[in-house]
Amino acid sequence: MEFNSLDIRYQEFKKGLRGYAVEEVRAYLGQLADYVSELQEKNQELEKRLAEMEEELARHRQSEEELKRAVVAAERIARDVREQANREAELIIKEAQSLKEQTLREAVDHVKRMQRDIETLRQQRDLFREQFRAMLEGYLKSLDQSGD
């Protein structure tokens, strides 16, 4: 059974032969009604505060869920960025290795060409020497024959 301050304040009792003093009962019921009224007001305030706190808790829980989703998304993005960076690093390394191999091949080819060119120049030098010597010997013979 619920009581409110008005029910208590205006409660009527039957009068008996040796009943209570009506004024004392009325005064006591008035005090009790005031006390119940205060309790009801406090209860309403507490219920209101509870509702506000439940709303705040719900907002905090929602914020927590949003933060969790943001953290998961950030972790996924970080993982994706790391994987992309690794792929790019591997590609750069492969390109560098390929460039190194190509440069090395070109250097080897250049050295071989230079060696061939040097050999060709040596052969030409040797041929020139032989031809020049033969020409000089021919002039010497010619001079020896004309001076005799």
Phi and psi in radians as a Rosetta constraint file:
Dihedral C 1 N 2 CA 2 C 2 CIRCULARHARMONIC -1.681 0.35
Dihedral N 2 CA 2 C 2 N 3 CIRCULARHARMONIC 2.563 0.35
Dihedral C 2 N 3 CA 3 C 3 CIRCULARHARMONIC -2.126 0.35
Dihedral N 3 CA 3 C 3 N 4 CIRCULARHARMONIC 2.517 0.35
Dihedral C 3 N 4 CA 4 C 4 CIRCULARHARMONIC -2.245 0.35
Dihedral N 4 CA 4 C 4 N 5 CIRCULARHARMONIC 2.916 0.35
Dihedral C 4 N 5 CA 5 C 5 CIRCULARHARMONIC -1.101 0.35
Dihedral N 5 CA 5 C 5 N 6 CIRCULARHARMONIC -0.576 0.35
Dihedral C 5 N 6 CA 6 C 6 CIRCULARHARMONIC -1.217 0.35
Dihedral N 6 CA 6 C 6 N 7 CIRCULARHARMONIC -0.697 0.35
Dihedral C 6 N 7 CA 7 C 7 CIRCULARHARMONIC -1.047 0.35
Dihedral N 7 CA 7 C 7 N 8 CIRCULARHARMONIC -0.740 0.35
Dihedral C 7 N 8 CA 8 C 8 CIRCULARHARMONIC -1.217 0.35
Dihedral N 8 CA 8 C 8 N 9 CIRCULARHARMONIC -0.794 0.35
Dihedral C 8 N 9 CA 9 C 9 CIRCULARHARMONIC -1.077 0.35
Dihedral N 9 CA 9 C 9 N 10 CIRCULARHARMONIC -0.687 0.35
Dihedral C 9 N 10 CA 10 C 10 CIRCULARHARMONIC -1.861 0.35
Dihedral N 10 CA 10 C 10 N 11 CIRCULARHARMONIC 0.314 0.35
Dihedral C 10 N 11 CA 11 C 11 CIRCULARHARMONIC -1.121 0.35
Dihedral N 11 CA 11 C 11 N 12 CIRCULARHARMONIC 2.334 0.35
Dihedral C 11 N 12 CA 12 C 12 CIRCULARHARMONIC -1.839 0.35
Dihedral N 12 CA 12 C 12 N 13 CIRCULARHARMONIC 2.463 0.35
Dihedral C 12 N 13 CA 13 C 13 CIRCULARHARMONIC -2.128 0.35
Dihedral N 13 CA 13 C 13 N 14 CIRCULARHARMONIC 2.640 0.35
Dihedral C 13 N 14 CA 14 C 14 CIRCULARHARMONIC -1.290 0.35
Dihedral N 14 CA 14 C 14 N 15 CIRCULARHARMONIC 2.553 0.35
Dihedral C 14 N 15 CA 15 C 15 CIRCULARHARMONIC -1.621 0.35
Dihedral N 15 CA 15 C 15 N 16 CIRCULARHARMONIC 2.279 0.35
Dihedral C 15 N 16 CA 16 C 16 CIRCULARHARMONIC -1.917 0.35
Dihedral N 16 CA 16 C 16 N 17 CIRCULARHARMONIC 3.141 0.35
Dihedral C 16 N 17 CA 17 C 17 CIRCULARHARMONIC -1.092 0.35
Dihedral N 17 CA 17 C 17 N 18 CIRCULARHARMONIC -0.873 0.35
Dihedral C 17 N 18 CA 18 C 18 CIRCULARHARMONIC -1.981 0.35
Dihedral N 18 CA 18 C 18 N 19 CIRCULARHARMONIC 0.909 0.35
Dihedral C 18 N 19 CA 19 C 19 CIRCULARHARMONIC -1.270 0.35
Dihedral N 19 CA 19 C 19 N 20 CIRCULARHARMONIC 3.119 0.35
Dihedral C 19 N 20 CA 20 C 20 CIRCULARHARMONIC -1.365 0.35
Dihedral N 20 CA 20 C 20 N 21 CIRCULARHARMONIC 2.839 0.35
Dihedral C 20 N 21 CA 21 C 21 CIRCULARHARMONIC -1.257 0.35
Dihedral N 21 CA 21 C 21 N 22 CIRCULARHARMONIC 2.093 0.35
Dihedral C 21 N 22 CA 22 C 22 CIRCULARHARMONIC -1.025 0.35
Dihedral N 22 CA 22 C 22 N 23 CIRCULARHARMONIC -0.754 0.35
Dihedral C 22 N 23 CA 23 C 23 CIRCULARHARMONIC -1.131 0.35
Dihedral N 23 CA 23 C 23 N 24 CIRCULARHARMONIC -0.682 0.35
Dihedral C 23 N 24 CA 24 C 24 CIRCULARHARMONIC -1.164 0.35
Dihedral N 24 CA 24 C 24 N 25 CIRCULARHARMONIC -0.748 0.35
Dihedral C 24 N 25 CA 25 C 25 CIRCULARHARMONIC -1.094 0.35
Dihedral N 25 CA 25 C 25 N 26 CIRCULARHARMONIC -0.782 0.35
Dihedral C 25 N 26 CA 26 C 26 CIRCULARHARMONIC -1.074 0.35
Dihedral N 26 CA 26 C 26 N 27 CIRCULARHARMONIC -0.754 0.35
Dihedral C 26 N 27 CA 27 C 27 CIRCULARHARMONIC -1.118 0.35
Dihedral N 27 CA 27 C 27 N 28 CIRCULARHARMONIC -0.762 0.35
Dihedral C 27 N 28 CA 28 C 28 CIRCULARHARMONIC -1.132 0.35
Dihedral N 28 CA 28 C 28 N 29 CIRCULARHARMONIC -0.775 0.35
Dihedral C 28 N 29 CA 29 C 29 CIRCULARHARMONIC -1.108 0.35
Dihedral N 29 CA 29 C 29 N 30 CIRCULARHARMONIC -0.612 0.35
Dihedral C 29 N 30 CA 30 C 30 CIRCULARHARMONIC -1.109 0.35
Dihedral N 30 CA 30 C 30 N 31 CIRCULARHARMONIC -0.768 0.35
Dihedral C 30 N 31 CA 31 C 31 CIRCULARHARMONIC -1.140 0.35
Dihedral N 31 CA 31 C 31 N 32 CIRCULARHARMONIC -0.750 0.35
Dihedral C 31 N 32 CA 32 C 32 CIRCULARHARMONIC -1.093 0.35
Dihedral N 32 CA 32 C 32 N 33 CIRCULARHARMONIC -0.719 0.35
Dihedral C 32 N 33 CA 33 C 33 CIRCULARHARMONIC -1.099 0.35
Dihedral N 33 CA 33 C 33 N 34 CIRCULARHARMONIC -0.744 0.35
Dihedral C 33 N 34 CA 34 C 34 CIRCULARHARMONIC -1.078 0.35
Dihedral N 34 CA 34 C 34 N 35 CIRCULARHARMONIC -0.757 0.35
Dihedral C 34 N 35 CA 35 C 35 CIRCULARHARMONIC -1.113 0.35
Dihedral N 35 CA 35 C 35 N 36 CIRCULARHARMONIC -0.774 0.35
Dihedral C 35 N 36 CA 36 C 36 CIRCULARHARMONIC -1.113 0.35
Dihedral N 36 CA 36 C 36 N 37 CIRCULARHARMONIC -0.684 0.35
Dihedral C 36 N 37 CA 37 C 37 CIRCULARHARMONIC -1.084 0.35
Dihedral N 37 CA 37 C 37 N 38 CIRCULARHARMONIC -0.769 0.35
Dihedral C 37 N 38 CA 38 C 38 CIRCULARHARMONIC -1.074 0.35
Dihedral N 38 CA 38 C 38 N 39 CIRCULARHARMONIC -0.767 0.35
Dihedral C 38 N 39 CA 39 C 39 CIRCULARHARMONIC -1.084 0.35
Dihedral N 39 CA 39 C 39 N 40 CIRCULARHARMONIC -0.712 0.35
Dihedral C 39 N 40 CA 40 C 40 CIRCULARHARMONIC -1.138 0.35
Dihedral N 40 CA 40 C 40 N 41 CIRCULARHARMONIC -0.712 0.35
Dihedral C 40 N 41 CA 41 C 41 CIRCULARHARMONIC -1.113 0.35
Dihedral N 41 CA 41 C 41 N 42 CIRCULARHARMONIC -0.782 0.35
Dihedral C 41 N 42 CA 42 C 42 CIRCULARHARMONIC -1.087 0.35
Dihedral N 42 CA 42 C 42 N 43 CIRCULARHARMONIC -0.712 0.35
Dihedral C 42 N 43 CA 43 C 43 CIRCULARHARMONIC -1.083 0.35
Dihedral N 43 CA 43 C 43 N 44 CIRCULARHARMONIC -0.750 0.35
Dihedral C 43 N 44 CA 44 C 44 CIRCULARHARMONIC -1.097 0.35
Dihedral N 44 CA 44 C 44 N 45 CIRCULARHARMONIC -0.750 0.35
Dihedral C 44 N 45 CA 45 C 45 CIRCULARHARMONIC -1.079 0.35
Dihedral N 45 CA 45 C 45 N 46 CIRCULARHARMONIC -0.768 0.35
Dihedral C 45 N 46 CA 46 C 46 CIRCULARHARMONIC -1.140 0.35
Dihedral N 46 CA 46 C 46 N 47 CIRCULARHARMONIC -0.698 0.35
Dihedral C 46 N 47 CA 47 C 47 CIRCULARHARMONIC -1.121 0.35
Dihedral N 47 CA 47 C 47 N 48 CIRCULARHARMONIC -0.691 0.35
Dihedral C 47 N 48 CA 48 C 48 CIRCULARHARMONIC -1.127 0.35
Dihedral N 48 CA 48 C 48 N 49 CIRCULARHARMONIC -0.800 0.35
Dihedral C 48 N 49 CA 49 C 49 CIRCULARHARMONIC -1.091 0.35
Dihedral N 49 CA 49 C 49 N 50 CIRCULARHARMONIC -0.717 0.35
Dihedral C 49 N 50 CA 50 C 50 CIRCULARHARMONIC -1.052 0.35
Dihedral N 50 CA 50 C 50 N 51 CIRCULARHARMONIC -0.772 0.35
Dihedral C 50 N 51 CA 51 C 51 CIRCULARHARMONIC -1.083 0.35
Dihedral N 51 CA 51 C 51 N 52 CIRCULARHARMONIC -0.742 0.35
Dihedral C 51 N 52 CA 52 C 52 CIRCULARHARMONIC -1.103 0.35
Dihedral N 52 CA 52 C 52 N 53 CIRCULARHARMONIC -0.744 0.35
Dihedral C 52 N 53 CA 53 C 53 CIRCULARHARMONIC -1.177 0.35
Dihedral N 53 CA 53 C 53 N 54 CIRCULARHARMONIC -0.644 0.35
Dihedral C 53 N 54 CA 54 C 54 CIRCULARHARMONIC -1.132 0.35
Dihedral N 54 CA 54 C 54 N 55 CIRCULARHARMONIC -0.688 0.35
Dihedral C 54 N 55 CA 55 C 55 CIRCULARHARMONIC -1.115 0.35
Dihedral N 55 CA 55 C 55 N 56 CIRCULARHARMONIC -0.752 0.35
Dihedral C 55 N 56 CA 56 C 56 CIRCULARHARMONIC -1.118 0.35
Dihedral N 56 CA 56 C 56 N 57 CIRCULARHARMONIC -0.720 0.35
Dihedral C 56 N 57 CA 57 C 57 CIRCULARHARMONIC -1.068 0.35
Dihedral N 57 CA 57 C 57 N 58 CIRCULARHARMONIC -0.740 0.35
Dihedral C 57 N 58 CA 58 C 58 CIRCULARHARMONIC -1.091 0.35
Dihedral N 58 CA 58 C 58 N 59 CIRCULARHARMONIC -0.711 0.35
Dihedral C 58 N 59 CA 59 C 59 CIRCULARHARMONIC -1.124 0.35
Dihedral N 59 CA 59 C 59 N 60 CIRCULARHARMONIC -0.732 0.35
Dihedral C 59 N 60 CA 60 C 60 CIRCULARHARMONIC -1.122 0.35
Dihedral N 60 CA 60 C 60 N 61 CIRCULARHARMONIC -0.706 0.35
Dihedral C 60 N 61 CA 61 C 61 CIRCULARHARMONIC -1.124 0.35
Dihedral N 61 CA 61 C 61 N 62 CIRCULARHARMONIC -0.707 0.35
Dihedral C 61 N 62 CA 62 C 62 CIRCULARHARMONIC -1.117 0.35
Dihedral N 62 CA 62 C 62 N 63 CIRCULARHARMONIC -0.754 0.35
Dihedral C 62 N 63 CA 63 C 63 CIRCULARHARMONIC -1.082 0.35
Dihedral N 63 CA 63 C 63 N 64 CIRCULARHARMONIC -0.711 0.35
Dihedral C 63 N 64 CA 64 C 64 CIRCULARHARMONIC -1.076 0.35
Dihedral N 64 CA 64 C 64 N 65 CIRCULARHARMONIC -0.761 0.35
Dihedral C 64 N 65 CA 65 C 65 CIRCULARHARMONIC -1.107 0.35
Dihedral N 65 CA 65 C 65 N 66 CIRCULARHARMONIC -0.723 0.35
Dihedral C 65 N 66 CA 66 C 66 CIRCULARHARMONIC -1.110 0.35
Dihedral N 66 CA 66 C 66 N 67 CIRCULARHARMONIC -0.715 0.35
Dihedral C 66 N 67 CA 67 C 67 CIRCULARHARMONIC -1.114 0.35
Dihedral N 67 CA 67 C 67 N 68 CIRCULARHARMONIC -0.718 0.35
Dihedral C 67 N 68 CA 68 C 68 CIRCULARHARMONIC -1.071 0.35
Dihedral N 68 CA 68 C 68 N 69 CIRCULARHARMONIC -0.774 0.35
Dihedral C 68 N 69 CA 69 C 69 CIRCULARHARMONIC -1.109 0.35
Dihedral N 69 CA 69 C 69 N 70 CIRCULARHARMONIC -0.693 0.35
Dihedral C 69 N 70 CA 70 C 70 CIRCULARHARMONIC -1.134 0.35
Dihedral N 70 CA 70 C 70 N 71 CIRCULARHARMONIC -0.705 0.35
Dihedral C 70 N 71 CA 71 C 71 CIRCULARHARMONIC -1.134 0.35
Dihedral N 71 CA 71 C 71 N 72 CIRCULARHARMONIC -0.769 0.35
Dihedral C 71 N 72 CA 72 C 72 CIRCULARHARMONIC -1.082 0.35
Dihedral N 72 CA 72 C 72 N 73 CIRCULARHARMONIC -0.750 0.35
Dihedral C 72 N 73 CA 73 C 73 CIRCULARHARMONIC -1.128 0.35
Dihedral N 73 CA 73 C 73 N 74 CIRCULARHARMONIC -0.738 0.35
Dihedral C 73 N 74 CA 74 C 74 CIRCULARHARMONIC -1.111 0.35
Dihedral N 74 CA 74 C 74 N 75 CIRCULARHARMONIC -0.706 0.35
Dihedral C 74 N 75 CA 75 C 75 CIRCULARHARMONIC -1.124 0.35
Dihedral N 75 CA 75 C 75 N 76 CIRCULARHARMONIC -0.720 0.35
Dihedral C 75 N 76 CA 76 C 76 CIRCULARHARMONIC -1.133 0.35
Dihedral N 76 CA 76 C 76 N 77 CIRCULARHARMONIC -0.756 0.35
Dihedral C 76 N 77 CA 77 C 77 CIRCULARHARMONIC -1.107 0.35
Dihedral N 77 CA 77 C 77 N 78 CIRCULARHARMONIC -0.755 0.35
Dihedral C 77 N 78 CA 78 C 78 CIRCULARHARMONIC -1.073 0.35
Dihedral N 78 CA 78 C 78 N 79 CIRCULARHARMONIC -0.748 0.35
Dihedral C 78 N 79 CA 79 C 79 CIRCULARHARMONIC -1.100 0.35
Dihedral N 79 CA 79 C 79 N 80 CIRCULARHARMONIC -0.766 0.35
Dihedral C 79 N 80 CA 80 C 80 CIRCULARHARMONIC -1.098 0.35
Dihedral N 80 CA 80 C 80 N 81 CIRCULARHARMONIC -0.746 0.35
Dihedral C 80 N 81 CA 81 C 81 CIRCULARHARMONIC -1.122 0.35
Dihedral N 81 CA 81 C 81 N 82 CIRCULARHARMONIC -0.737 0.35
Dihedral C 81 N 82 CA 82 C 82 CIRCULARHARMONIC -1.093 0.35
Dihedral N 82 CA 82 C 82 N 83 CIRCULARHARMONIC -0.785 0.35
Dihedral C 82 N 83 CA 83 C 83 CIRCULARHARMONIC -1.095 0.35
Dihedral N 83 CA 83 C 83 N 84 CIRCULARHARMONIC -0.744 0.35
Dihedral C 83 N 84 CA 84 C 84 CIRCULARHARMONIC -1.104 0.35
Dihedral N 84 CA 84 C 84 N 85 CIRCULARHARMONIC -0.735 0.35
Dihedral C 84 N 85 CA 85 C 85 CIRCULARHARMONIC -1.103 0.35
Dihedral N 85 CA 85 C 85 N 86 CIRCULARHARMONIC -0.703 0.35
Dihedral C 85 N 86 CA 86 C 86 CIRCULARHARMONIC -1.106 0.35
Dihedral N 86 CA 86 C 86 N 87 CIRCULARHARMONIC -0.756 0.35
Dihedral C 86 N 87 CA 87 C 87 CIRCULARHARMONIC -1.085 0.35
Dihedral N 87 CA 87 C 87 N 88 CIRCULARHARMONIC -0.771 0.35
Dihedral C 87 N 88 CA 88 C 88 CIRCULARHARMONIC -1.133 0.35
Dihedral N 88 CA 88 C 88 N 89 CIRCULARHARMONIC -0.687 0.35
Dihedral C 88 N 89 CA 89 C 89 CIRCULARHARMONIC -1.103 0.35
Dihedral N 89 CA 89 C 89 N 90 CIRCULARHARMONIC -0.754 0.35
Dihedral C 89 N 90 CA 90 C 90 CIRCULARHARMONIC -1.084 0.35
Dihedral N 90 CA 90 C 90 N 91 CIRCULARHARMONIC -0.721 0.35
Dihedral C 90 N 91 CA 91 C 91 CIRCULARHARMONIC -1.114 0.35
Dihedral N 91 CA 91 C 91 N 92 CIRCULARHARMONIC -0.747 0.35
Dihedral C 91 N 92 CA 92 C 92 CIRCULARHARMONIC -1.101 0.35
Dihedral N 92 CA 92 C 92 N 93 CIRCULARHARMONIC -0.729 0.35
Dihedral C 92 N 93 CA 93 C 93 CIRCULARHARMONIC -1.106 0.35
Dihedral N 93 CA 93 C 93 N 94 CIRCULARHARMONIC -0.780 0.35
Dihedral C 93 N 94 CA 94 C 94 CIRCULARHARMONIC -1.081 0.35
Dihedral N 94 CA 94 C 94 N 95 CIRCULARHARMONIC -0.743 0.35
Dihedral C 94 N 95 CA 95 C 95 CIRCULARHARMONIC -1.120 0.35
Dihedral N 95 CA 95 C 95 N 96 CIRCULARHARMONIC -0.703 0.35
Dihedral C 95 N 96 CA 96 C 96 CIRCULARHARMONIC -1.129 0.35
Dihedral N 96 CA 96 C 96 N 97 CIRCULARHARMONIC -0.728 0.35
Dihedral C 96 N 97 CA 97 C 97 CIRCULARHARMONIC -1.124 0.35
Dihedral N 97 CA 97 C 97 N 98 CIRCULARHARMONIC -0.731 0.35
Dihedral C 97 N 98 CA 98 C 98 CIRCULARHARMONIC -1.103 0.35
Dihedral N 98 CA 98 C 98 N 99 CIRCULARHARMONIC -0.763 0.35
Dihedral C 98 N 99 CA 99 C 99 CIRCULARHARMONIC -1.120 0.35
Dihedral N 99 CA 99 C 99 N 100 CIRCULARHARMONIC -0.714 0.35
Dihedral C 99 N 100 CA 100 C 100 CIRCULARHARMONIC -1.056 0.35
Dihedral N 100 CA 100 C 100 N 101 CIRCULARHARMONIC -0.817 0.35
Dihedral C 100 N 101 CA 101 C 101 CIRCULARHARMONIC -1.103 0.35
Dihedral N 101 CA 101 C 101 N 102 CIRCULARHARMONIC -0.726 0.35
Dihedral C 101 N 102 CA 102 C 102 CIRCULARHARMONIC -1.135 0.35
Dihedral N 102 CA 102 C 102 N 103 CIRCULARHARMONIC -0.754 0.35
Dihedral C 102 N 103 CA 103 C 103 CIRCULARHARMONIC -1.116 0.35
Dihedral N 103 CA 103 C 103 N 104 CIRCULARHARMONIC -0.717 0.35
Dihedral C 103 N 104 CA 104 C 104 CIRCULARHARMONIC -1.111 0.35
Dihedral N 104 CA 104 C 104 N 105 CIRCULARHARMONIC -0.771 0.35
Dihedral C 104 N 105 CA 105 C 105 CIRCULARHARMONIC -1.056 0.35
Dihedral N 105 CA 105 C 105 N 106 CIRCULARHARMONIC -0.768 0.35
Dihedral C 105 N 106 CA 106 C 106 CIRCULARHARMONIC -1.113 0.35
Dihedral N 106 CA 106 C 106 N 107 CIRCULARHARMONIC -0.694 0.35
Dihedral C 106 N 107 CA 107 C 107 CIRCULARHARMONIC -1.145 0.35
Dihedral N 107 CA 107 C 107 N 108 CIRCULARHARMONIC -0.747 0.35
Dihedral C 107 N 108 CA 108 C 108 CIRCULARHARMONIC -1.094 0.35
Dihedral N 108 CA 108 C 108 N 109 CIRCULARHARMONIC -0.774 0.35
Dihedral C 108 N 109 CA 109 C 109 CIRCULARHARMONIC -1.066 0.35
Dihedral N 109 CA 109 C 109 N 110 CIRCULARHARMONIC -0.725 0.35
Dihedral C 109 N 110 CA 110 C 110 CIRCULARHARMONIC -1.111 0.35
Dihedral N 110 CA 110 C 110 N 111 CIRCULARHARMONIC -0.764 0.35
Dihedral C 110 N 111 CA 111 C 111 CIRCULARHARMONIC -1.076 0.35
Dihedral N 111 CA 111 C 111 N 112 CIRCULARHARMONIC -0.757 0.35
Dihedral C 111 N 112 CA 112 C 112 CIRCULARHARMONIC -1.090 0.35
Dihedral N 112 CA 112 C 112 N 113 CIRCULARHARMONIC -0.757 0.35
Dihedral C 112 N 113 CA 113 C 113 CIRCULARHARMONIC -1.070 0.35
Dihedral N 113 CA 113 C 113 N 114 CIRCULARHARMONIC -0.752 0.35
Dihedral C 113 N 114 CA 114 C 114 CIRCULARHARMONIC -1.092 0.35
Dihedral N 114 CA 114 C 114 N 115 CIRCULARHARMONIC -0.732 0.35
Dihedral C 114 N 115 CA 115 C 115 CIRCULARHARMONIC -1.100 0.35
Dihedral N 115 CA 115 C 115 N 116 CIRCULARHARMONIC -0.743 0.35
Dihedral C 115 N 116 CA 116 C 116 CIRCULARHARMONIC -1.091 0.35
Dihedral N 116 CA 116 C 116 N 117 CIRCULARHARMONIC -0.758 0.35
Dihedral C 116 N 117 CA 117 C 117 CIRCULARHARMONIC -1.098 0.35
Dihedral N 117 CA 117 C 117 N 118 CIRCULARHARMONIC -0.723 0.35
Dihedral C 117 N 118 CA 118 C 118 CIRCULARHARMONIC -1.110 0.35
Dihedral N 118 CA 118 C 118 N 119 CIRCULARHARMONIC -0.768 0.35
Dihedral C 118 N 119 CA 119 C 119 CIRCULARHARMONIC -1.088 0.35
Dihedral N 119 CA 119 C 119 N 120 CIRCULARHARMONIC -0.732 0.35
Dihedral C 119 N 120 CA 120 C 120 CIRCULARHARMONIC -1.089 0.35
Dihedral N 120 CA 120 C 120 N 121 CIRCULARHARMONIC -0.774 0.35
Dihedral C 120 N 121 CA 121 C 121 CIRCULARHARMONIC -1.109 0.35
Dihedral N 121 CA 121 C 121 N 122 CIRCULARHARMONIC -0.681 0.35
Dihedral C 121 N 122 CA 122 C 122 CIRCULARHARMONIC -1.086 0.35
Dihedral N 122 CA 122 C 122 N 123 CIRCULARHARMONIC -0.778 0.35
Dihedral C 122 N 123 CA 123 C 123 CIRCULARHARMONIC -1.093 0.35
Dihedral N 123 CA 123 C 123 N 124 CIRCULARHARMONIC -0.740 0.35
Dihedral C 123 N 124 CA 124 C 124 CIRCULARHARMONIC -1.132 0.35
Dihedral N 124 CA 124 C 124 N 125 CIRCULARHARMONIC -0.693 0.35
Dihedral C 124 N 125 CA 125 C 125 CIRCULARHARMONIC -1.093 0.35
Dihedral N 125 CA 125 C 125 N 126 CIRCULARHARMONIC -0.835 0.35
Dihedral C 125 N 126 CA 126 C 126 CIRCULARHARMONIC -1.068 0.35
Dihedral N 126 CA 126 C 126 N 127 CIRCULARHARMONIC -0.742 0.35
Dihedral C 126 N 127 CA 127 C 127 CIRCULARHARMONIC -1.096 0.35
Dihedral N 127 CA 127 C 127 N 128 CIRCULARHARMONIC -0.747 0.35
Dihedral C 127 N 128 CA 128 C 128 CIRCULARHARMONIC -1.078 0.35
Dihedral N 128 CA 128 C 128 N 129 CIRCULARHARMONIC -0.754 0.35
Dihedral C 128 N 129 CA 129 C 129 CIRCULARHARMONIC -1.055 0.35
Dihedral N 129 CA 129 C 129 N 130 CIRCULARHARMONIC -0.821 0.35
Dihedral C 129 N 130 CA 130 C 130 CIRCULARHARMONIC -1.077 0.35
Dihedral N 130 CA 130 C 130 N 131 CIRCULARHARMONIC -0.776 0.35
Dihedral C 130 N 131 CA 131 C 131 CIRCULARHARMONIC -1.173 0.35
Dihedral N 131 CA 131 C 131 N 132 CIRCULARHARMONIC -0.693 0.35
Dihedral C 131 N 132 CA 132 C 132 CIRCULARHARMONIC -1.185 0.35
Dihedral N 132 CA 132 C 132 N 133 CIRCULARHARMONIC -0.741 0.35
Dihedral C 132 N 133 CA 133 C 133 CIRCULARHARMONIC -1.079 0.35
Dihedral N 133 CA 133 C 133 N 134 CIRCULARHARMONIC -0.774 0.35
Dihedral C 133 N 134 CA 134 C 134 CIRCULARHARMONIC -1.094 0.35
Dihedral N 134 CA 134 C 134 N 135 CIRCULARHARMONIC -0.711 0.35
Dihedral C 134 N 135 CA 135 C 135 CIRCULARHARMONIC -1.140 0.35
Dihedral N 135 CA 135 C 135 N 136 CIRCULARHARMONIC -0.776 0.35
Dihedral C 135 N 136 CA 136 C 136 CIRCULARHARMONIC -1.126 0.35
Dihedral N 136 CA 136 C 136 N 137 CIRCULARHARMONIC -0.737 0.35
Dihedral C 136 N 137 CA 137 C 137 CIRCULARHARMONIC -1.088 0.35
Dihedral N 137 CA 137 C 137 N 138 CIRCULARHARMONIC -0.643 0.35
Dihedral C 137 N 138 CA 138 C 138 CIRCULARHARMONIC -1.134 0.35
Dihedral N 138 CA 138 C 138 N 139 CIRCULARHARMONIC -0.699 0.35
Dihedral C 138 N 139 CA 139 C 139 CIRCULARHARMONIC -1.193 0.35
Dihedral N 139 CA 139 C 139 N 140 CIRCULARHARMONIC -0.656 0.35
Dihedral C 139 N 140 CA 140 C 140 CIRCULARHARMONIC -1.138 0.35
Dihedral N 140 CA 140 C 140 N 141 CIRCULARHARMONIC -0.762 0.35
Dihedral C 140 N 141 CA 141 C 141 CIRCULARHARMONIC -1.083 0.35
Dihedral N 141 CA 141 C 141 N 142 CIRCULARHARMONIC -0.723 0.35
Dihedral C 141 N 142 CA 142 C 142 CIRCULARHARMONIC -1.138 0.35
Dihedral N 142 CA 142 C 142 N 143 CIRCULARHARMONIC -0.701 0.35
Dihedral C 142 N 143 CA 143 C 143 CIRCULARHARMONIC -1.213 0.35
Dihedral N 143 CA 143 C 143 N 144 CIRCULARHARMONIC -0.709 0.35
Dihedral C 143 N 144 CA 144 C 144 CIRCULARHARMONIC -1.130 0.35
Dihedral N 144 CA 144 C 144 N 145 CIRCULARHARMONIC -0.675 0.35
Dihedral C 144 N 145 CA 145 C 145 CIRCULARHARMONIC -1.310 0.35
Dihedral N 145 CA 145 C 145 N 146 CIRCULARHARMONIC -0.585 0.35
Dihedral C 145 N 146 CA 146 C 146 CIRCULARHARMONIC -1.405 0.35
Dihedral N 146 CA 146 C 146 N 147 CIRCULARHARMONIC -0.415 0.35
Dihedral C 146 N 147 CA 147 C 147 CIRCULARHARMONIC -1.524 0.35
Dihedral N 147 CA 147 C 147 N 148 CIRCULARHARMONIC -0.177 0.35
